[in-house]
């Protein structure tokens, strides 16, 4: 048992203690508010106060966990000391571990005024982790592993990997109707692109280039992977261009997927949140199973609104904690954590998962070739293995098509999975 003394309490403090000790360290703890009671117990003791207490590990508290508002915080990151901040001159720990973890996990900075990107998202460039150079490091995991060593707690965590497949476009050509295919073919001709693949696919002379689902299944069976699939079943729109959810071919693809299936909420659902429930029900009608997991299309995530909308729709786990244009850890941890709504100042049941690697980030935004992309995946995976963390890598069904912009990318997926699971 770990005993923690604080002469004050708050929802923020209770949240971060639960994450650190129960969820990350898998250890029992008790928070004590009476100094006399704290002095009377025996065991591992952490003093989270300004008072000096003999034979304890002292962490001097910053004010953050005992505030109820959201305001600009003065932060000075020490890049020479594991990127720590909220540092103190006194106390055995020399920085407020609890407040620092809370600031990053709660995504405190995303509630503050910031410059949004072209799709009204919080960009990586606005984050403390990007500016200070620790975006690609799950720094919280390192801090908490150090805490475990100082408390002589043996970790029983193991490295876990789960591939994620987003299905934004189940088919390149099939199921899109005469009008969409005709306009797209005309556009291709004007731009000097070949149209033989479209013609051959529609004439059933070849498989649709994006129909790679059996290929995924073969790879996953070889390495005993249990993937997650996130399916876009929203209405057609500027940013939502999958085949109609009513397509028999599309429905059959969904029914034959080799992993758990979740909703990929449409871009439109951000302005019309009632669409999340509609799309979730569509997917449930196809699969015959309850849908409880989600991942935002285009990573369109605005706090706390998006998460509250997902909770209202019955979603229990989300996998959108990532940046579209940069690899790394948006919340600075590889471990799942519950959503803390800073505006309501309370913990919510939605479990958040980080996805530090995404194929479109590597290919479209960072402009990496196949070899460079494989090296990035290996680098991140080795890091997460070393800390026994959770790794979620995100891909699309077109990734392994070797078609158009994805030439040679089947090799990226295969070699990445091979390395991670060897």
Secondary structure as the mmCIF struct_conf table of DSSP 4:
data_model
#
loop_
_struct_conf.conf_type_id
_struct_conf.id
_struct_conf.beg_label_comp_id
_struct_conf.beg_label_asym_id
_struct_conf.beg_label_seq_id
_struct_conf.end_label_comp_id
_struct_conf.end_label_asym_id
_struct_conf.end_label_seq_id
STRN STRN1 UNK A 2 UNK A 5
BEND BEND1 UNK A 7 UNK A 7
HELX_RH_AL_P HELX_RH_AL_P1 UNK A 11 UNK A 17
HELX_RH_PI_P HELX_RH_PI_P1 UNK A 18 UNK A 24
BEND BEND2 UNK A 25 UNK A 25
STRN STRN2 UNK A 29 UNK A 32
HELX_RH_AL_P HELX_RH_AL_P2 UNK A 35 UNK A 40
BEND BEND3 UNK A 43 UNK A 43
STRN STRN3 UNK A 44 UNK A 47
BEND BEND4 UNK A 49 UNK A 51
TURN_TY1_P TURN_TY1_P1 UNK A 54 UNK A 55
BEND BEND5 UNK A 56 UNK A 56
STRN STRN4 UNK A 57 UNK A 58
HELX_LH_PP_P HELX_LH_PP_P1 UNK A 60 UNK A 62
BEND BEND6 UNK A 63 UNK A 63
HELX_RH_3T_P HELX_RH_3T_P1 UNK A 64 UNK A 66
BEND BEND7 UNK A 69 UNK A 69
STRN STRN5 UNK A 78 UNK A 78
TURN_TY1_P TURN_TY1_P2 UNK A 79 UNK A 83
STRN STRN6 UNK A 84 UNK A 84
BEND BEND8 UNK A 86 UNK A 86
STRN STRN7 UNK A 87 UNK A 87
BEND BEND9 UNK A 89 UNK A 91
TURN_TY1_P TURN_TY1_P3 UNK A 92 UNK A 93
BEND BEND10 UNK A 94 UNK A 94
STRN STRN8 UNK A 95 UNK A 95
HELX_RH_AL_P HELX_RH_AL_P3 UNK A 97 UNK A 105
TURN_TY1_P TURN_TY1_P4 UNK A 106 UNK A 107
HELX_RH_3T_P HELX_RH_3T_P2 UNK A 108 UNK A 111
BEND BEND11 UNK A 112 UNK A 112
STRN STRN9 UNK A 116 UNK A 116
TURN_TY1_P TURN_TY1_P5 UNK A 118 UNK A 119
BEND BEND12 UNK A 120 UNK A 120
STRN STRN10 UNK A 122 UNK A 122
HELX_RH_3T_P HELX_RH_3T_P3 UNK A 124 UNK A 126
BEND BEND13 UNK A 127 UNK A 127
HELX_RH_AL_P HELX_RH_AL_P4 UNK A 128 UNK A 132
TURN_TY1_P TURN_TY1_P6 UNK A 133 UNK A 133
TURN_TY1_P TURN_TY1_P7 UNK A 135 UNK A 136
BEND BEND14 UNK A 137 UNK A 137
HELX_RH_AL_P HELX_RH_AL_P5 UNK A 139 UNK A 150
TURN_TY1_P TURN_TY1_P8 UNK A 151 UNK A 152
HELX_LH_PP_P HELX_LH_PP_P2 UNK A 153 UNK A 155
STRN STRN11 UNK A 160 UNK A 167
BEND BEND15 UNK A 168 UNK A 168
BEND BEND16 UNK A 170 UNK A 170
BEND BEND17 UNK A 172 UNK A 173
TURN_TY1_P TURN_TY1_P9 UNK A 174 UNK A 175
BEND BEND18 UNK A 176 UNK A 176
HELX_RH_AL_P HELX_RH_AL_P6 UNK A 177 UNK A 190
TURN_TY1_P TURN_TY1_P10 UNK A 191 UNK A 192
HELX_RH_AL_P HELX_RH_AL_P7 UNK A 196 UNK A 202
TURN_TY1_P TURN_TY1_P11 UNK A 203 UNK A 204
BEND BEND19 UNK A 205 UNK A 206
TURN_TY1_P TURN_TY1_P12 UNK A 209 UNK A 210
HELX_RH_AL_P HELX_RH_AL_P8 UNK A 213 UNK A 223
TURN_TY1_P TURN_TY1_P13 UNK A 224 UNK A 224
STRN STRN12 UNK A 228 UNK A 231
HELX_LH_PP_P HELX_LH_PP_P3 UNK A 234 UNK A 236
BEND BEND20 UNK A 238 UNK A 239
HELX_LH_PP_P HELX_LH_PP_P4 UNK A 242 UNK A 244
TURN_TY1_P TURN_TY1_P14 UNK A 245 UNK A 246
HELX_RH_AL_P HELX_RH_AL_P9 UNK A 248 UNK A 255
TURN_TY1_P TURN_TY1_P15 UNK A 256 UNK A 256
BEND BEND21 UNK A 258 UNK A 259
STRN STRN13 UNK A 260 UNK A 263
HELX_RH_3T_P HELX_RH_3T_P4 UNK A 267 UNK A 270
TURN_TY1_P TURN_TY1_P16 UNK A 271 UNK A 271
TURN_TY1_P TURN_TY1_P17 UNK A 273 UNK A 273
HELX_RH_AL_P HELX_RH_AL_P10 UNK A 274 UNK A 287
BEND BEND22 UNK A 288 UNK A 289
STRN STRN14 UNK A 293 UNK A 294
HELX_RH_3T_P HELX_RH_3T_P5 UNK A 297 UNK A 299
TURN_TY1_P TURN_TY1_P18 UNK A 303 UNK A 304
HELX_RH_AL_P HELX_RH_AL_P11 UNK A 305 UNK A 312
TURN_TY1_P TURN_TY1_P19 UNK A 313 UNK A 314
STRN STRN15 UNK A 317 UNK A 321
BEND BEND23 UNK A 322 UNK A 322
BEND BEND24 UNK A 324 UNK A 326
BEND BEND25 UNK A 328 UNK A 328
TURN_TY1_P TURN_TY1_P20 UNK A 330 UNK A 331
BEND BEND26 UNK A 332 UNK A 332
BEND BEND27 UNK A 334 UNK A 335
STRN STRN16 UNK A 337 UNK A 341
TURN_TY1_P TURN_TY1_P21 UNK A 342 UNK A 345
STRN STRN17 UNK A 346 UNK A 354
STRN STRN18 UNK A 357 UNK A 358
HELX_RH_AL_P HELX_RH_AL_P12 UNK A 359 UNK A 360
HELX_RH_PI_P HELX_RH_PI_P2 UNK A 361 UNK A 365
BEND BEND28 UNK A 366 UNK A 366
HELX_RH_AL_P HELX_RH_AL_P13 UNK A 370 UNK A 386
TURN_TY1_P TURN_TY1_P22 UNK A 387 UNK A 388
STRN STRN19 UNK A 390 UNK A 396
HELX_RH_3T_P HELX_RH_3T_P6 UNK A 397 UNK A 401
HELX_RH_3T_P HELX_RH_3T_P7 UNK A 404 UNK A 406
TURN_TY1_P TURN_TY1_P23 UNK A 407 UNK A 408
HELX_RH_AL_P HELX_RH_AL_P14 UNK A 409 UNK A 421
#
